[in-house]
Amino acid sequence: MTRKTVRIAMNGVTGRMGYRQHLVRSLLALRDQGGLDLGDGTVLWPEPVLVGRREHALRALAERHGLSEENISTDLDAVLADDSIDIYFDAQVTSAREEALKKAITAGKHIYTEKPTATGLDGALDLARLAKDAGIKSGVVQDKIFLPGLLKLKRLIDGGFFGKILSVRGEFGYWVFEGDWQEAQRPSWNYRSEDGGGIVVDMFPHWEYVLHELFGRVASVQAHITTHIPQRWDESGKPYDATADDSAYGIFELDGGAVAQINSSWAVRVNRDELVEFQVDGTEGSAVAGLRNCRVQHRSATPKPVWNPDIPATYSFRDQWQEVPDNAEFDNGFKAQWELFLKHVYADAPYHWDLLAGARGVQLAELGLKASAEGRRIDVPEITL
């Protein structure tokens, strides 16, 4: 076996997602397993180069995980000028991402990035064009489709379980504390539109690729988008106006005629088995999939409910569903996509979750906001480079 060291600039790893999912549970986890075997006698050994504004925070991360102090920097331009670095990864706040990605593309680095890739569709398409013209490879994080629950759902779809799919209903969200009497679980910038916050720009890109990959392209969107909690308290305990939306209620028409309804809210208390669940109803069967679990009810085993509000139900509707077995070992979804992207870069393996795919998510968020503001349904045109 030949070990090939791959130096990856990671910008934004002091944040929760960049640190937990991308650094610790993805690249460091790959190191813990001995690297990534490409199947041709080569093992990739990821070497993270931590980039950010706060040197003391980067230094603390490097010490915690036994990384060299030479692999931390507060100078992005210097890091991008380093020819030993092949890949640039971005998990910064959305408002800072587009400029950094442009710099990385200009420097000839392959791109792997969180979403949304830009604050607007024009910027997202510009990034995709720049990457294509530069001949570099790109990837956008689309972690939800690598979760065990949705992998089981994909297995059902591929096996023809549903027959004709009629509808998809999604529920996502939880109560994010306002920050006054209990600390908020999300950074305050998420609730300021001027800083790139808002649940639509955060979650509609997720729903675009989930719907696109599993059920079909989104053909139209209509939505009601609002800010239920108008005032919150930031990390220093100071009150601020929440200028970004915290809840969105969307209806998406898909190619083929199926309809998806997805509610997204940071102002809802959870009364479901998981923080996100999708119910899929088809002519031959239905399923409810969450982050990890998936339950089904086939046509042949569907009970015949009768509406009678005068007597209490003597049975549990949930008990009438069957759990879908794992039938496989599921790795961390972020790590699984990192592996696919690294194989794409270094072994030319197939990969289609690129910056153009990321632009579709930005497009859906932009059109969702417009549909809500104008109170109408809006067609979603296909985008190409």
N, C-alpha and C positions, 0 to 999 in steps of 0.2 A: 504493500500500500504506500502511496505517495501522499504526504500531507501538504496541502496547499493552504497557506494562510491568506485569509480574505479580510482586508481592513475595511471596516464599515463606519463611516461618520454617522453618529446618532445625535440629532439635534432635538432637544426637548425631553430628554430622559429624566429630568428632575420632576416632571409632571407624573401624575398617577398612572395614566395609561402607558406612556412611554417607558416608565420604569418597570411597572409590574408585568405588563404583558409582552412588551417588545424586548426589553433588556433581559429581565430575569427569567421569564417563562418561555422565551424564544431563543435568543442568541446564547445566553449563558446556559440554558438547558441543552442546546445543541453541543456545547463544549462538554457538559457533564456526561453526555452519551458518547463522547469520543469523536465528535465532529459529524459531518454529513457525508455519507457514502454516496458518490455519484454513480457507482456501479461499474466503473471502468478502471478500477484500481486507484482512483483519486478520492481522498477524503478532504472536504473543505473544513477549515478551522477558522471560525469567525473571530475576528479581533475587533471589538468595539472601540471606537474613538469617540469619547463623550464630549459633546459640544453644548455650550449654553452660556448664559450671561453671568451666572453666579459661580465663581471659581470654587468657593468653599463647599458648595453643595456638590459640585462635580467631584471634588477631591474626596469628600466623604463617601460618595458612591464607589469610587475607585478603590478606596481602602477597604470598604465593606466587602467587596467582591474580588479582591486580590488582583485588580487591574493596575497596570503600570501608570505612574504619574505622567509619563510621557504621552499617554493616550487620553489626556484631557486638554481642552482648549476653550477659551472664550473668544477666539478669533476665527470666525467662520471662513473669511476670505483666505486665511493662511491654510486652513484645513483643506479647502477646496483646491488650493494650488499644489497640494501634496500629491505627487504622481503615484505614491504607493497606496492611495485610497481609491478603491474602485466604485463604491456604492455610497450614495448619500440617502439617509433616512430622515424624515421630518415628522415630529409629533408635537410641534409648537402650537401655540394658539393660532386659530385660523387666519387672523388678520396679518400674521407675520409669514405665513407659509408661501404664498405665491412668489414673493420677491426672492426668498431663499431658494426655492426650486428653480427659478430662472438662473440664478447664479450657478447652481450645481449643474444644470444642463449645459450652460455655456462652458463650464470647466470640463465637460466631457464625462461626468459621472453618471452611472446608471442610477435610476431614481426609484425609491420605494417610499411611499408616504401614506400617512393617515389622510382621512377625508374630513371635510370637503377639501378639494385640492386648491380652490380659490374662492373668493367671495362672490364671484359672478360667473355666468356661463362664458362670456367673452374671454375672461382671464383663464378659465379652465381649458377652453379650446386652444388658446394661444400656447399654453404649456404643452398640450398634446402635439401641436404642430412643431413646436421647437424641438421636442424630443425626437419626433419622427425625422425631421430635417437633420438633426445631429447624429442620427444613427445609434442612439443609445436605447437601452431597454428600460421599461418603466413598469411599476406595479403600484396599485392602490389597495389599501387594506379593505377587505370585504369579509370580515371575520365571521359574520352571522351564518353564512352558508357552510362554514366548517364546524359548526356546533353539532354535538351528537343528535339533538332533537331534530334539527333540520336535515342532517344527513339521513336519518331514518325516514323523514318525510320525502326526501328525494328518492330514496329506495322504493317507497310506495308508489311514487309517481312513475318511475322508470318501469315498475312491474305492472303498471296498468290497474292498480288497485281501485282508483277512483272512478273509472269510466270517464265520462265527460265531466270535467271540473266546472262547477257552477259558480262558486263564490269562495272568497277568502275573507276571514274576519280576524283582525289582529288587535291585541291589547298590549300596550307597552306603558310602563311608567311606575312611579312610586312617589311617595311624599318626600320632597327635598325640604329639609327644615329651613325656615326663613333666616336663621342665624342670630336671632335676638336671644331667645332663652335656651336654644340648643344649637350647637355648631352645625352648619350646613355640610352636606356630604359632597357638594360639587363646588368648584371655584366660582367666585362671584362674577367673573367675566362672562360666564355662560348666560347671565341674565342682563347683559348690556349689549345692545345691538351695535353700538359704536366700537365694541371690542370683538365683534364677530360672533356674538352669542345668539341664542335662540334655539328652540327645540326643532324648528323646521330645518334650519341649515345643518343641524346635528343629525336628525333622525331620518328625514326624507331621503338623503343619499343611501342610507341603509335599506329603506323600504324599496328603493328603485332596484338595487341589485338583487335583493331577495325575491321580489316579484319577477324581475327579468330572468333570473337564472332558473327559477322553479316553475313559473306559471306562464310567462309571456311578457313581452314588452308592454310598458305602460303607454296606452294610446291617448288617454285624457285624464285630467285631474280636476277635482273641485274640493274645496276645503273651507272649514271655518277655523280660523287661527286667532288665538287670544292670549292675553296675559292675565291669569287669574289672581296672581299674587303681585300687587303693584309696588310693594316696598319690601326690600330685603336688607340684611346686614352683612357687611363684607368681613374679610379675614381679621381686620383690626377692630371689629365690633361697631363700625360706623354705619348708619343707615344710608341706603342709596335707592334711587328710583330704578325699578326693573323696567328697562326700556325694550327688552327683547321678549318675544313670546315664550310662554312656558307650557302651552298646550295646543295641540293641533288635531283636528278631526277630519280625516281625509277620505275621499272616495276616488278610487282609481279604476278606470275601465281598461281592461287588458286586451291585447290582440287575441282574437278568438272568441271574445264575448263575455268572458268571466269578469266578475266585479269584485274588487277588493275594498274593504272598509277597514281602516287602521286608525285607532285612537292612540295618540302619544301624549303623555302628560307627566309633568313633574309636580303636579298638584292633585294626585290621586292616591288613595290608600289601597293597598294590595289585597284583593280577595280573589286570588287565583293561585294555582300551584307554583307558578314561576313568574319572574318579573316581565317576561314577554311570552305570549302564547298566540298561536295562529290556529284557527279552526278552518279546515278545508272541507267543503261539502261537494260531493260528486254524485252522479247518478247511481254508482255501484257501491259507494261507501264514503265514510267521513273519517277525519282524523283531527286530533288536537295535538300540536307539537309545541314544546317549549324549548328552553336552552338545552336540556338534557333528555327529557322524556318525550314519548309520543304514544298516544292511545288511539285506537281505531274502533269503528263500529261498521261492520260490513252490512250490505243490503239484506243478506240472508238472515242476519241476527239483529235486525233493527226492530225494537218493540213498537207497539202501536199505542202511543199515548192518546188519552181521551181527555178533553178539557172539561173539568168539573171542579170549580172553585169552592164547592160546598163541602167537600170532604178532604181531609189531609192526605197527602201522598204517603203511601205505605212502603215505598221503595226508594232507593237512591239512584238517580239518573247516572251519576258517575260510575256506579258499580256495574252498569250495563255495557261498559267499554272494556276493551282488551288492551293490555300493555304490549307495545312492540318490543321484542327482545333486541339486545345490542347486536348480537351476531358478529361483533367485531370489537377491536380495541380502538377507542377514540382518543387521539392526542389533543393537546391544547390547540384550539382553532387558530390562534395567532401564529403559533409555532408551525403548524401544518402549512399555512400560506407562505411563511418565510422560507420553508424548505422548497416549496414549489418555485418561488421566485429565484432562489439561489441556483436551483437546477436549470431554470430558464436562462440565467445569465451565464453560467459556467458550463452547461451541457447542452444548451440550445433546446431545452425541453419545451413543449407547447405551453402557452400561457396567454390568457386573454383579458385578465383583469388589469388593464393598463390605464394610462392617463385619459384615454378616450372614454373608457368605461367610467372612470371617475367623473368626467365631465357630464355624463348622463345623470349622475346623482346631483350635481350642482344645478343642472337644468331643471330637474324635477322640483328641487327646493325653491328655485326662483319662480317657476310657474305656479307652484302651490301658494306662495305668498301673493302672487298677482291674482290668482283665482279667488282667494279670500278677500283681498282688497276690493276687487271689482264685483264680487258676488255672482260669479258665473263659472261654468265649466270651460276649461281651456284644453284644446288639443295639444298633444306633446309630439312635435315633429321629430323624426329620426335625425340624428346628427352624424356627420361624417367629416373627415379631414380633406 
